[in-house]
């Protein structure tokens, strides 16, 4: 399912995560990722990286996960307030960033 980006405010999920509004921020992020069919990186472990012996299905599964991870990271980073963004180390895994934000 492809959803037009105009449906979702990608200029930053409101409210931005600022340290005191985790519940509101989490709900908005979950809704955004669900609408865009990008929640895979938060709900499943990363599959093994495909190699020459991988099946088409394994390659497709990895590609879907990889896209979900990259897009989820961008959406979450875009939604973090400056205070939070500066305090969180760079992550290359959406799930790591997601759970780090629960602190």
Secondary structure as UniProt FT lines:
FT   HELIX           5..7
FT   TURN            10..11
FT   HELIX           22..35
FT   TURN            36..37
FT   HELIX           40..43
FT   TURN            52..53
FT   HELIX           56..78
FT   HELIX           82..87
FT   HELIX           94..100
FT   TURN            101..102
//
